[in-house]
Amino acid sequence: MFSVLKYVFTSFARNALAKMHYSSGVSIRLLPSYKCSFEDPVHVTVSGLNPQQRVDLRSKITDANGLVFKASATYQADGSGQVDLNRDPSLGGSFTGVEPMGLFWALKADVVSCKFALKDVTRPALVDIECVSDDKVIAKVTNERHCMTDGVRRIPVTEGRIRGTLFMPLAAPCGENGEVQGKGPFPGILDTNVFRGGPFELRAALLAKRGFAVFALAFQGYQDLPKRADRFHLEYFEEGIDFLRQQPEVKDQKIGLVSISKSGDLALSMATFLSGISATISINGCNANTIIPLYYKDICVPPLIFDVKKAKMTPSGLMDIRDVLNDPVSKEGLPSVIPIERASGNFMFIMSEADRNWPSAYYAKLACDRLKAHGKNNYELVRYEKAGHFIEVPYMPFCLANYHAVPNHVVFFGGEPKAHSEAQLDAWARMVNFFKKHLAAADHNCRSML
């Protein structure tokens, strides 16, 4: 109760601060509100400045591990003393030119090796924005970026041997004004985005807001699951899908899969060997099984071999592992290729040309070529030229490098921050529309009523 009251009080104080003018008369406004959903943009304006006054706008967010991410930009007020980020160009700093959400997509930590950690989706991510003149803060506001809405339930799952978190819409928001129309049923999505053990819940929570029942499934290094699996059994993932199907709100609805990186080949295997998968999204995944063996009943799919001796070092001392796996079309790699032509559902392959974790663009092309060679047209290929490896939800801070458990080293993931942010925006819209199309969801593409 105390923690709830504390949050209510701090939220009230933050709201007052958001509307408060400093003694200078300068104020920052966030439109339409200082509260928004994590994936939504805000319109940033500053008023009360002197005509043509130059100021620095600075943003800051602290992640779940206490790591601080910052961005800054210099602006010049117009003749009425206003700055409008939708109109005015940054004159220097973390970015230049007109970038309405530059203070968000340009957020970065002082250390190169890091990935933004968000562990508690029940609380908003807080982005502080300051207006600074002559090294003095003259206005400040905090943007509350909510991961969940009041219309979504978060349910920890410990069912048999499966572990994870279920996000269930309470009702389906429809229409221009977000009217509530019914309590389902909802199409189901299994999300296998795992980072540092636990399920990464943000994407699942945001998809649930769109009217999907989403199960974020953990598969290693979480609670009582093996810390690091030496093999995967597809039956475990099948149990996760069955659990989702058995929910009263999901019964008789279609099921989709969303995955990224290593979990991409797991999703392709699920779509291939398990029945009833209608739509699968693989983000920078591989068309072959990787790293460790995969078993299902009497089937064993060997992994592409990871040869760390093929790794290279960048001038900045980061490991580049792009070419350490066997080529899937080589004699050694062919047994690992997933026969996705057997799948009955639809695929979306999202890939980055600049991905340095592995050649995901090449893998996606191989997957599409295989489907085409078998007379299939059940796929979409989405290509981003300068994005990095971790294409996640909009405005998730860019990850250039981070520790990778397989080579036991800090790895270079590639990409450019601005292009990566644009890819995340575009990919998110495509993903939601893909699932709406192939899972027969109603039109739940409404903004939350925060």
Secondary structure, 3 states (H helix, E strand, C coil): CHHHHHHHHHHHHHHHHHCCCCCCCCEEEEECCCEEECCCCCEEEEECCCCCCEEEEEEEEECCCCCEEEEEEEEECCCCCCEECCCCCECCECCCECCCCHHHHCCEECCCECCCCCCCCCCCEEEEEEEEECCEEEEEEEEEEECCCCCEEEEEEEECCEEEEEEEECCCEECCCCEECCCCCCCEEEECCEECCEECCHHHHHHHHCCCEEEEEECCCCCCCCCCCCCEEHHHHHHHHHHHHCCCCCCCCCEEEEEECHHHHHHHHHHHHCCCEEEEEEECCCCECECCCEEECCEEECCECECHHHCEECCCCCEECCCCECCCCCCCCHHHECCHHHCCCEEEEEEECCCCCCCHHHHHHHHHHHHHHCCCCCEEEEEECCCCCCCCCCCCCCCCEEEECCCCEEEECCCCHHHHHHHHHHHHHHHHHHHHHHCCCCCCCCCCCC
